[in-house]
Amino acid sequence: MANLFIIAAPSGCGKTSLVKALIEQVDNLCVSVSHTTRAARPGEVDGKNYFFVSKETFDEINNNDGFIESAQVFDNYYGSAKQTVKDLLQQGQDVILEIDWQGAQQVKKSFKDAIGIFILPPSTSALRERLTDRGQDDQSIINRRMRDAVSEMQHFDEFDYLVINDDFNIALNDLNNIVYSQRLSLAQQTQQHQDLLKQLI
């Protein structure tokens, strides 16, 4: 029985960097590659960071009930393919979905045991600084991201865990602890050690 983790955060909170570092440290943990209609950013690879598709292709998958969640973020669309997630879980892989709070609500309908983790910045000023330092967006887009961040952060209490990304290494350690604690849950351990439990009890 593998775990499905949902990790959400406002843009600029360091979610992508934290997840990348997490899967480098933790065995048997992967990110489900999402589909998106947005253009690739410098250094992003199709099929690795996202599946970059046209709006028409995205709509076709969505109309065929091919996504466990999909959402419009700013002017683009994102979705997690249902079959991709199911295949990884059946292989025994713990899976991470990097999605927003709206996507998390959709996933919970299909995967009630999914573990939600929300990442917050240490302050609004730190969030604005991080968005500015990325150098990817002009001031109007940064202002819009900041407005949306306030709305997104109001949904933190819909998740199971809350991580504050003030110090990157501390936040990463927090994520490590969450993953390992889930692997030690009664349901996980009971399934993994069935033979041992039969001998002992």
C-alpha positions, 0 to 999 in steps of 0.5 A, a space after each residue: 500500500 503506497 502513499 499519495 501525498 498532495 503538496 500545495 503552496 502559493 507561488 514563490 513558497 519554494 514548493 518545487 525546490 523542496 519537492 526536488 530535494 525531497 525525492 533526491 533524499 527519499 527512496 521509493 518516492 516520485 512526483 507524478 508529472 502533470 499536464 499543463 497548457 503553459 509554455 515551458 520555462 527555461 531549463 524545463 523538460 517535457 515529460 520530466 517537469 510537465 507534459 506540455 500540451 495544447 489546450 485542445 489536447 488538454 480538453 480532450 483528456 479532461 472530457 474523457 475523465 482522464 484527470 483526477 484533478 484539473 484546474 485553471 491557474 492564471 491563464 493556464 490549465 493543469 491536470 494530473 492524469 488518473 492512470 499515471 497516478 494509479 500505475 505508480 501506486 500499484 507499483 508500490 511507489 509513494 507519489 507526490 502531486 504538486 497541485 493547488 488547494 482546488 486540485 487537492 479537494 478533487 483528489 480527496 474525492 477519489 483518494 480519501 487517504 491522500 495526505 495533504 501538506 501545505 507550505 507557507 512562507 514565513 511572511 508576505 514580504 518574504 514571499 514578494 521578495 522570492 517572487 521578485 528574485 526569480 526574475 521570471 515575471 514583471 511587476 503586474 504579474 507579481 502583484 497578481 500572484 501576491 493577491 492570489 497567494 492571500 486567497 490560497 493561504 486561507 485554505 491551509 486548514 484543509 490539509 493534514 500537515 503545515 510546513 513553514 518554509 523559512 529555512 529551506 533545510 528545516 522545511 525539507 527535514 519537516 517533509 522528510 519526517 512527514 513521509 517517514 511517519 506515514 510509512 510507519 503508520 499502523 496500516 502501512 506496517 500491518 500490510 508490510 509485515 503480515 508474515 511477521 505479525 502472524 508469527 508473533 501473535 
